[in-house]
């Protein structure tokens, strides 16, 4: 059947995967170089937390409006705008000389990169039937881990050979290159010349007919589905920000690892996480294909992930470095497992016309709480002698709490009924 239907939708998924990979390479550079920059530029823990928190503040603001922009101008133009902003901002880090200038560059990067996930989720909603969306989301979301793997390999090599400023320039150029491929290849499915009639019909086969809907935030915020998605993101996104921006510093503080020594541990952590993203996306889809309801399939998969994450609270207390790395790697995998499914909840609960706005609201909430969590982490470490135990305790219980909130708000995961325009 797959041969008759066609597989061009997976080419679009591959584009999203590479964009997400580059997205995470760009944002990971600062975390990898953090111990070097902190020593060279004499940053305190609170200085560093301020720099990274401005990324999440801009990401929150940009995420909110990125969803609106995408719903108005479409994914092709909206994604292109985001890429241009984040490419320029990524390279502008090379010009920074102090914490304030780095904060400005991070703010610009956050604004641009905020478009990646709303655009990707909206593209998946347009290009895939519901039974394939979690897998497609898991595949493109695996780019977060591939980017986090490539960055610790590439950045130390570039920084050692050409200096840390060159690392920001080279990684910023990657996103500019991707933009060319996006503009050449991408068109909406209803307009794409390479999409067969059979595959187009398959893509729309289980999408309920909907008229135009009003995407006013006031309308979306009336629905429990919006709050379930937003609070779920708000309670768990900060944990991933912590992994991205603080893991190299944690390994440096706890086990004395320097720049070149970070490569193997970070690669292992994000290789494990890659498996979690794809398997988590596949699992809920497999359960649904076996006859489970969307509600049962998604929430069971998320419950397993949330349970696996709990032992991460012990990471700072173990003596062996590789034991700690395995614990964090499994938690990172479970986060990506969780992430592939929580993103899919937006397209499960809302019509395609509203998905970008809903994902934007959820991303705004996650980045806003991430801003606070970055500041809190810096304050905790500054005042307890860089003891990461309290932070990891919060990481361990966040997901079970979030799933409980989601279930209480949407016990049956029913679609929101938006007012027709």
Secondary structure, 3 states (H helix, E strand, C coil): CHHHHCCHHHHHHHHHHHHHHHHHHHHHHHHHHHHHHHHHHCCCHHHHHHHHHHHHHHHHHHHHHHHHHHHHHCHHHHHHHHHHHHHHHHHHHHHCCCHHHHHHHHHHHHHHHCHHHHHHHHHHHHHCCHHHHHHHHHHHHHHHHHHHHHHHHHHHHHHHHHCHHHHHHHHHHHHHHHHHHHHHHCCCCCCCCCCCHHHHHHHCCCCCCCCCECCCHHHHCCCHHHHHHHHHHHHHHHHHHHHHHHHHHHHHHHHCCCCCCHHHHHHHHHHHHHHHHHHHHHHHHHHHHCCCCHHHHHHHHHHHHHHHHHHHHHHHHCCCHHHHHHHHHHHHHHHHHHHHHHHHHHHHHCCHHHHHHHHHHHHHHHHHHHHHHHHHHHHHHHHHCCCCHHHHHHHHHHHHHHHHHHHHHCCCCCCCCCCEC
